[in-house]
C-alpha cells in the first residue's frame, strides 16, 4: 500500500506540473493549440495517478480487479494430494 504522504507528494507534483504548463501560455498560439498542450499533459498525469492507484489496490471490487484463480484450492480436495505433497517434501 502506498503511504498517504507519498500520495500527497504525487498530487503536489501533478499540480506543480500543471501550473508550470501555464507559464508556456503564448498569446500568438491559438486556444486550440494551448488546450491541446494542457489537455495532453493533464491526461498523462491523470492516467499515471490512476495507474498508481490501480496498482496500489489490485484486489478492489470492479471489472479490472484481480482475484483468486478458479480452482486454486482444488489441490486440497483431490484424493491423495496431501500424501503426494508429504512424499515430495520428504524426498528433498
N, CA, C and O atoms as a MOPAC input file, in Angstrom:
PM7 MOZYME 1SCF
protein

 N      0.83900 1    -1.17600 1     0.00000 1
 C      0.00000 1     0.00000 1     0.00000 1
 C      0.88700 1     1.24400 1     0.00000 1
 O      1.86700 1     1.31800 1     0.74100 1
 N      0.54100 1     2.19900 1    -0.82200 1
 C      1.31000 1     3.43600 1    -0.90400 1
 C      0.89400 1     4.33800 1     0.25000 1
 O     -0.29500 1     4.60000 1     0.43200 1
 N      1.86200 1     4.81500 1     1.03200 1
 C      1.52100 1     5.65900 1     2.18200 1
 C      0.90600 1     6.99200 1     1.75900 1
 O      1.14400 1     7.48800 1     0.65800 1
 N      0.11400 1     7.55400 1     2.66100 1
 C     -0.56800 1     8.82000 1     2.39700 1
 C      0.40300 1     9.95300 1     2.06400 1
 O      0.13000 1    10.71500 1     1.13600 1
 N      1.53400 1    10.10400 1     2.78300 1
 C      2.45200 1    11.19000 1     2.40200 1
 C      2.95400 1    11.08800 1     0.96400 1
 O      3.17000 1    12.10600 1     0.30700 1
 N      3.14000 1     9.86600 1     0.47700 1
 C      3.57800 1     9.71200 1    -0.91500 1
 C      2.48400 1    10.14000 1    -1.88300 1
 O      2.77700 1    10.74800 1    -2.91200 1
 N      1.21600 1     9.82900 1    -1.56500 1
 C      0.10000 1    10.30600 1    -2.39800 1
 C      0.06400 1    11.82000 1    -2.40800 1
 O     -0.17900 1    12.42900 1    -3.44900 1
 N      0.30300 1    12.43200 1    -1.26000 1
 C      0.30200 1    13.90000 1    -1.19300 1
 C      1.39200 1    14.46600 1    -2.09300 1
 O      1.16600 1    15.43800 1    -2.81400 1
 N      2.57200 1    13.85600 1    -2.05000 1
 C      3.68000 1    14.32200 1    -2.89800 1
 C      3.34300 1    14.12800 1    -4.37300 1
 O      3.61400 1    15.01200 1    -5.18500 1
 N      2.75400 1    12.98200 1    -4.73300 1
 C      2.40500 1    12.73900 1    -6.13400 1
 C      1.37900 1    13.74900 1    -6.64800 1
 O      1.49900 1    14.24800 1    -7.76700 1
 N      0.37900 1    14.04600 1    -5.83300 1
 C     -0.62700 1    15.02300 1    -6.24900 1
 C     -0.02600 1    16.42200 1    -6.29200 1
 O     -0.36800 1    17.20800 1    -7.17500 1
 N      0.85700 1    16.74600 1    -5.36400 1
 C      1.53300 1    18.04300 1    -5.38500 1
 C      2.36500 1    18.19700 1    -6.65300 1
 O      2.35000 1    19.25500 1    -7.28300 1
 N      3.08600 1    17.14700 1    -7.02700 1
 C      3.89200 1    17.19500 1    -8.25800 1
 C      2.98900 1    17.38700 1    -9.47300 1
 O      3.33900 1    18.13000 1   -10.39100 1
 N      1.83600 1    16.73000 1    -9.49000 1
 C      0.90100 1    16.89400 1   -10.60500 1
 C      0.42100 1    18.33500 1   -10.69900 1
 O      0.31300 1    18.88400 1   -11.79600 1
 N      0.13300 1    18.94500 1    -9.56300 1
 C     -0.30700 1    20.34800 1    -9.56200 1
 C      0.80900 1    21.26700 1   -10.01400 1
 O      0.56700 1    22.21200 1   -10.76300 1
 N      2.03700 1    21.00200 1    -9.56700 1
 C      3.17600 1    21.83700 1    -9.97400 1
 C      3.40500 1    21.73700 1   -11.48100 1
 O      3.66200 1    22.74900 1   -12.13300 1
 N      3.31400 1    20.54000 1   -12.03700 1
 C      3.49600 1    20.38300 1   -13.48800 1
 C      2.40200 1    21.12300 1   -14.24300 1
 O      2.67000 1    21.79000 1   -15.24200 1
 N      1.16500 1    21.00400 1   -13.75900 1
 C      0.05500 1    21.71000 1   -14.40000 1
 C      0.28000 1    23.22200 1   -14.33800 1
 O      0.07200 1    23.91500 1   -15.33400 1
 N      0.70500 1    23.74400 1   -13.17900 1
 C      0.96800 1    25.18000 1   -13.04600 1
 C      2.14900 1    25.60200 1   -13.92300 1
 O      2.14500 1    26.69200 1   -14.49400 1
 N      3.15000 1    24.73900 1   -14.02600 1
 C      4.30900 1    25.03500 1   -14.86900 1
 C      3.89400 1    25.15900 1   -16.33300 1
 O      4.44500 1    25.97900 1   -17.06700 1
 N      2.93200 1    24.35500 1   -16.75500 1
 C      2.45100 1    24.43500 1   -18.13200 1
 C      1.77000 1    25.77800 1   -18.40700 1
 O      1.75500 1    26.24200 1   -19.54700 1
 N      1.21300 1    26.39700 1   -17.37900 1
 C      0.58100 1    27.70600 1   -17.56600 1
 C      1.59200 1    28.77900 1   -17.95800 1
 O      1.23400 1    29.77200 1   -18.59100 1
 N      2.85400 1    28.58100 1   -17.58200 1
 C      3.88700 1    29.54100 1   -17.95600 1
 C      4.22100 1    29.49300 1   -19.44300 1
 O      4.83100 1    30.42300 1   -19.97200 1
 N      3.82800 1    28.42100 1   -20.11600 1
 C      4.09100 1    28.30100 1   -21.54300 1
 C      2.98400 1    28.92100 1   -22.39100 1
 O      3.00200 1    28.81400 1   -23.61700 1
 N      2.04100 1    29.55700 1   -21.75000 1
 C      0.95900 1    30.20600 1   -22.49700 1
 C      1.54300 1    31.30000 1   -23.38300 1
 O      2.28200 1    32.16400 1   -22.91200 1
 N      1.21000 1    31.25500 1   -24.65000 1
 C      1.72100 1    32.21600 1   -25.62500 1
 C      0.52300 1    32.85600 1   -26.33000 1
 O     -0.35400 1    32.16300 1   -26.84700 1
 N      0.50600 1    34.17500 1   -26.33900 1
 C     -0.63000 1    34.87000 1   -26.95500 1
 C     -0.66700 1    34.68700 1   -28.47100 1
 O     -1.70500 1    34.91500 1   -29.09200 1
 N      0.45500 1    34.27800 1   -29.07600 1
 C      0.48500 1    34.06000 1   -30.51900 1
 C     -0.12700 1    32.71100 1   -30.92100 1
 O     -0.48900 1    32.50700 1   -32.08000 1
 N     -0.23600 1    31.80300 1   -29.96200 1
 C     -0.82200 1    30.49500 1   -30.25400 1
 C     -2.33000 1    30.56000 1   -30.08700 1
 O     -2.85100 1    31.34200 1   -29.29200 1
 N     -3.00500 1    29.74300 1   -30.83300 1
 C     -4.46100 1    29.70400 1   -30.72600 1
 C     -4.90700 1    28.96000 1   -29.48000 1
 O     -4.12700 1    28.26700 1   -28.82600 1
 N     -6.18000 1    29.12500 1   -29.17300 1
 C     -6.72900 1    28.45600 1   -27.99000 1
 C     -6.69800 1    26.94000 1   -28.14900 1
 O     -6.48300 1    26.21100 1   -27.18100 1
 N     -6.91300 1    26.47500 1   -29.37100 1
 C     -6.90900 1    25.02700 1   -29.60400 1
 C     -5.53200 1    24.43500 1   -29.32700 1
 O     -5.42800 1    23.36100 1   -28.73300 1
 N     -4.49000 1    25.11200 1   -29.74500 1
 C     -3.12900 1    24.61900 1   -29.51700 1
 C     -2.81700 1    24.57400 1   -28.03100 1
 O     -2.29200 1    23.57700 1   -27.53600 1
 N     -3.13300 1    25.63700 1   -27.32500 1
 C     -2.86700 1    25.65700 1   -25.89100 1
 C     -3.74100 1    24.65100 1   -25.14900 1
 O     -3.29500 1    24.02500 1   -24.18700 1
 N     -4.96500 1    24.49900 1   -25.59100 1
 C     -5.83500 1    23.49800 1   -24.98000 1
 C     -5.31900 1    22.08800 1   -25.20000 1
 O     -5.41800 1    21.23900 1   -24.31400 1
 N     -4.76100 1    21.83500 1   -26.39500 1
 C     -4.18300 1    20.53600 1   -26.68600 1
 C     -2.96700 1    20.26700 1   -25.81000 1
 O     -2.80100 1    19.16000 1   -25.29700 1
 N     -2.11700 1    21.27700 1   -25.63700 1
 C     -0.94100 1    21.12200 1   -24.77400 1
 C     -1.35000 1    20.82800 1   -23.32700 1
 O     -0.84900 1    19.88500 1   -22.71500 1
 N     -2.25300 1    21.63300 1   -22.79000 1
 C     -2.69200 1    21.45500 1   -21.40600 1
 C     -3.45000 1    20.13500 1   -21.24800 1
 O     -3.26900 1    19.42300 1   -20.26100 1
 N     -4.28900 1    19.82000 1   -22.21600 1
 C     -5.06000 1    18.58600 1   -22.13700 1
 C     -4.18900 1    17.34300 1   -22.19300 1
 O     -4.44100 1    16.37400 1   -21.47700 1
 N     -3.16400 1    17.36500 1   -23.04300 1
 C     -2.29600 1    16.19400 1   -23.15400 1
 C     -1.48600 1    15.97800 1   -21.88100 1
 O     -1.37200 1    14.85100 1   -21.40000 1
 N     -0.93100 1    17.04400 1   -21.34000 1
 C     -0.15900 1    16.91800 1   -20.09400 1
 C     -1.07600 1    16.48900 1   -18.95200 1
 O     -0.71400 1    15.62300 1   -18.15600 1
 N     -2.25800 1    17.08900 1   -18.87000 1
 C     -3.20000 1    16.73300 1   -17.80600 1
 C     -3.64600 1    15.28600 1   -17.92000 1
 O     -3.74700 1    14.58600 1   -16.91200 1
 N     -3.91500 1    14.82800 1   -19.14300 1
 C     -4.37600 1    13.45200 1   -19.30500 1
 C     -3.27600 1    12.44100 1   -18.96100 1
 O     -3.56600 1    11.38200 1   -18.40500 1
 N     -2.03600 1    12.75500 1   -19.28100 1
 C     -0.93200 1    11.85800 1   -18.92100 1
 C     -0.77300 1    11.79300 1   -17.40100 1
 O     -0.57200 1    10.71200 1   -16.84700 1
 N     -0.86100 1    12.93000 1   -16.73100 1
 C     -0.74000 1    12.95300 1   -15.27200 1
 C     -1.87600 1    12.17700 1   -14.63000 1
 O     -1.64900 1    11.38300 1   -13.71700 1
 N     -3.09600 1    12.39800 1   -15.10000 1
 C     -4.25300 1    11.68700 1   -14.53200 1
 C     -4.13000 1    10.19000 1   -14.79900 1
 O     -4.43300 1     9.38300 1   -13.92100 1
 N     -3.69300 1     9.80900 1   -15.98900 1
 C     -3.53000 1     8.38500 1   -16.30600 1
 C     -2.48600 1     7.74200 1   -15.39400 1
 O     -2.68700 1     6.62200 1   -14.92400 1
 N     -1.38700 1     8.42600 1   -15.14200 1
 C     -0.35000 1     7.87500 1   -14.26600 1
 C     -0.84700 1     7.74700 1   -12.82900 1
 O     -0.57300 1     6.74400 1   -12.17100 1
 N     -1.57600 1     8.75000 1   -12.33400 1
 C     -2.11600 1     8.66200 1   -10.97600 1
 C     -3.14500 1     7.53700 1   -10.86200 1
 O     -3.18500 1     6.83500 1    -9.85200 1
 N     -3.97400 1     7.36200 1   -11.88600 1
 C     -4.93900 1     6.26100 1   -11.86500 1
 C     -4.24000 1     4.90300 1   -11.92900 1
 O     -4.65600 1     3.95500 1   -11.26400 1
 N     -3.18400 1     4.81400 1   -12.72700 1
 C     -2.42300 1     3.57500 1   -12.80200 1
 C     -1.77400 1     3.25200 1   -11.45600 1
 O     -1.80000 1     2.10300 1   -11.01600 1
 N     -1.20200 1     4.24600 1   -10.81000 1
 C     -0.61000 1     4.04100 1    -9.49100 1
 C     -1.67600 1     3.59300 1    -8.50100 1
 O     -1.43800 1     2.69600 1    -7.69200 1
 N     -2.84700 1     4.21400 1    -8.56400 1
 C     -3.93700 1     3.82400 1    -7.66500 1
 C     -4.37800 1     2.38300 1    -7.93300 1
 O     -4.61300 1     1.62400 1    -6.99300 1
 N     -4.49100 1     2.00600 1    -9.19600 1
 C     -4.89500 1     0.64300 1    -9.53600 1
 C     -3.85100 1    -0.36100 1    -9.06300 1
 O     -4.20700 1    -1.40200 1    -8.51000 1
 N     -2.56900 1    -0.06800 1    -9.27100 1
 C     -1.52200 1    -0.98600 1    -8.84900 1
 C     -1.39300 1    -1.03700 1    -7.33300 1
 O     -0.91100 1    -2.02600 1    -6.78100 1
 N     -1.82400 1     0.03000 1    -6.65700 1
 C     -1.80000 1     0.05500 1    -5.20000 1
 C     -2.93600 1    -0.78000 1    -4.61800 1
 O     -2.79400 1    -1.31900 1    -3.52000 1
 N     -4.05400 1    -0.89800 1    -5.32200 1
 C     -5.22500 1    -1.64800 1    -4.86300 1
 C     -5.65800 1    -2.66500 1    -5.92200 1
 O     -6.71700 1    -2.49000 1    -6.52600 1
 N     -4.87700 1    -3.71900 1    -6.16600 1
 C     -5.22600 1    -4.63100 1    -7.25400 1
 C     -6.42000 1    -5.53100 1    -6.95400 1
 O     -7.00300 1    -6.09000 1    -7.88300 1
 N     -6.80400 1    -5.69000 1    -5.68500 1
 C     -7.87200 1    -6.61400 1    -5.32900 1
 C     -9.16800 1    -5.89500 1    -4.99200 1
 O     -9.95600 1    -6.39100 1    -4.18600 1
 N     -9.40300 1    -4.72800 1    -5.59700 1
 C    -10.63200 1    -3.98000 1    -5.35600 1
 C    -11.80700 1    -4.64100 1    -6.07700 1
 O    -11.62400 1    -5.51200 1    -6.92700 1
 N    -13.00000 1    -4.21300 1    -5.72400 1
 C    -14.18700 1    -4.70100 1    -6.42800 1
 C    -14.33600 1    -3.91100 1    -7.72000 1
 O    -14.35200 1    -2.68000 1    -7.69100 1
 N    -14.44400 1    -4.58400 1    -8.82700 1
 C    -14.60900 1    -3.89000 1   -10.09600 1
 C    -14.27500 1    -4.80900 1   -11.25600 1
 O    -13.93500 1    -5.97800 1   -11.07600 1
 N    -14.38100 1    -4.24900 1   -12.44900 1
 C    -14.17800 1    -5.03800 1   -13.65000 1
 C    -12.75500 1    -5.47700 1   -13.88000 1
 O    -12.52800 1    -6.56500 1   -14.40800 1
 N    -11.78800 1    -4.66400 1   -13.50100 1
 C    -10.39000 1    -4.98700 1   -13.76200 1
 C     -9.67200 1    -5.45800 1   -12.50500 1
 O     -8.45800 1    -5.29200 1   -12.38700 1
 N    -10.40100 1    -6.03800 1   -11.57400 1
 C     -9.80600 1    -6.46600 1   -10.31500 1
 C     -9.20300 1    -7.85800 1   -10.44300 1
 O     -9.65700 1    -8.68700 1   -11.23100 1
 N     -8.17900 1    -8.08400 1    -9.65300 1
 C     -7.58100 1    -9.40800 1    -9.56700 1
 C     -8.27200 1   -10.17800 1    -8.46000 1
 O     -8.84100 1    -9.58200 1    -7.54500 1
 N     -8.22900 1   -11.45400 1    -8.53500 1
 C     -8.80400 1   -12.29500 1    -7.50400 1
 C     -8.19000 1   -13.67400 1    -7.58200 1
 O     -7.33700 1   -13.93100 1    -8.43100 1
 N     -8.61700 1   -14.56500 1    -6.70300 1
 C     -8.06600 1   -15.92100 1    -6.75900 1
 C     -8.49600 1   -16.62000 1    -8.04000 1
 O     -9.59200 1   -16.39200 1    -8.55100 1
 N     -7.63300 1   -17.45600 1    -8.53800 1
 C     -7.94600 1   -18.21100 1    -9.75100 1
 C     -8.98800 1   -19.27300 1    -9.43400 1
 O     -9.00800 1   -19.80400 1    -8.32400 1
 N     -9.84900 1   -19.58700 1   -10.38800 1
 C    -10.82900 1   -20.64400 1   -10.14800 1
 C    -10.12100 1   -21.97200 1    -9.90100 1
 O     -9.23400 1   -22.36300 1   -10.66000 1
 N    -10.51000 1   -22.64900 1    -8.85400 1
 C     -9.91500 1   -23.94400 1    -8.54000 1
 C     -8.56600 1   -23.85700 1    -7.87700 1
 O     -7.84000 1   -24.85000 1    -7.82800 1
 N     -8.20400 1   -22.67900 1    -7.35800 1
 C     -6.89500 1   -22.53600 1    -6.73500 1
 C     -6.75800 1   -23.41300 1    -5.50200 1
 O     -5.65700 1   -23.86500 1    -5.18600 1
 N     -7.84400 1   -23.65800 1    -4.81000 1
 C     -7.78800 1   -24.51900 1    -3.63600 1
 C     -8.11700 1   -25.96400 1    -3.93600 1
 O     -8.28600 1   -26.75700 1    -3.01000 1
 N     -8.21100 1   -26.32600 1    -5.19200 1
 C     -8.63100 1   -27.67100 1    -5.56700 1
 C     -7.60000 1   -28.72400 1    -5.21200 1
 O     -7.95400 1   -29.89600 1    -5.08200 1
 N     -6.35300 1   -28.35800 1    -5.05100 1
 C     -5.33300 1   -29.35200 1    -4.74400 1
 C     -5.58100 1   -30.00800 1    -3.39200 1
 O     -5.16300 1   -31.14400 1    -3.17000 1
 N     -6.24300 1   -29.31700 1    -2.50500 1
 C     -6.53200 1   -29.89000 1    -1.19500 1
 C     -7.71400 1   -30.85400 1    -1.26000 1
 O     -7.90800 1   -31.64600 1    -0.33800 1
 N     -8.49200 1   -30.80500 1    -2.31200 1
 C     -9.67400 1   -31.64800 1    -2.41900 1
 C     -9.43000 1   -32.90700 1    -3.24100 1
 O    -10.27100 1   -33.80600 1    -3.26300 1
 N     -8.29100 1   -32.97700 1    -3.91600 1
 C     -8.00800 1   -34.16000 1    -4.71500 1
 C     -7.59500 1   -35.30800 1    -3.79500 1
 O     -6.87300 1   -35.08700 1    -2.82300 1
 N     -8.03500 1   -36.50700 1    -4.08100 1
 C     -7.63100 1   -37.64600 1    -3.25300 1
 C     -6.12300 1   -37.87000 1    -3.35200 1
 O     -5.57400 1   -37.94500 1    -4.45200 1
 N     -5.47200 1   -37.97400 1    -2.23000 1
 C     -4.04400 1   -38.26500 1    -2.19700 1
 C     -3.14500 1   -37.06400 1    -2.38800 1
 O     -1.92700 1   -37.23000 1    -2.44400 1
 N     -3.69400 1   -35.84400 1    -2.49100 1
 C     -2.85800 1   -34.66200 1    -2.73900 1
 C     -1.94200 1   -34.39200 1    -1.56300 1
 O     -0.77400 1   -34.05200 1    -1.75100 1
 N     -2.45700 1   -34.53900 1    -0.35100 1
 C     -1.61400 1   -34.28500 1     0.82800 1
 C     -0.51400 1   -35.33100 1     0.93700 1
 O      0.62400 1   -35.01400 1     1.28200 1
 N     -0.85700 1   -36.56300 1     0.64300 1
 C      0.14300 1   -37.63100 1     0.72500 1
 C      1.26900 1   -37.37000 1    -0.26600 1
 O      2.44300 1   -37.49000 1     0.08300 1
 N      0.91700 1   -37.01000 1    -1.51600 1
 C      1.94600 1   -36.73900 1    -2.52500 1
 C      2.80300 1   -35.54200 1    -2.14100 1
 O      4.00800 1   -35.53300 1    -2.39200 1
 N      2.18200 1   -34.52100 1    -1.52600 1
 C      2.95800 1   -33.36600 1    -1.09400 1
 C      3.94000 1   -33.76200 1    -0.00800 1
 O      5.08900 1   -33.32100 1    -0.02400 1
 N      3.50500 1   -34.59600 1     0.94600 1
 C      4.39800 1   -35.04700 1     2.02300 1
 C      5.53300 1   -35.87600 1     1.43700 1
 O      6.67800 1   -35.75500 1     1.87200 1
 N      5.22600 1   -36.71700 1     0.45400 1
 C      6.27200 1   -37.54000 1    -0.16600 1
 C      7.30600 1   -36.67200 1    -0.87300 1
 O      8.50600 1   -36.93300 1    -0.77900 1
 N      6.84200 1   -35.63100 1    -1.58600 1
 C      7.79000 1   -34.73100 1    -2.25900 1
 C      8.62100 1   -33.96400 1    -1.23700 1
 O      9.81500 1   -33.75600 1    -1.45100 1
 N      8.01300 1   -33.54000 1    -0.13200 1
 C      8.74000 1   -32.76800 1     0.87700 1
 C      9.79000 1   -33.64600 1     1.56700 1
 O     10.88300 1   -33.16800 1     1.87300 1
 N      9.47600 1   -34.91000 1     1.81400 1
 C     10.44300 1   -35.78500 1     2.47800 1
 C     11.55200 1   -36.20400 1     1.53200 1
 O     12.63900 1   -36.55600 1     1.99000 1
 N     11.31700 1   -36.17800 1     0.23000 1
 C     12.33400 1   -36.57400 1    -0.74800 1
 C     13.42000 1   -35.51300 1    -0.88700 1
 O     14.52600 1   -35.80500 1    -1.34100 1
 N     13.10100 1   -34.28200 1    -0.49500 1
 C     14.08400 1   -33.19200 1    -0.64900 1
 C     15.05700 1   -33.18700 1     0.43200 1
 O     15.94900 1   -32.33900 1     0.45500 1

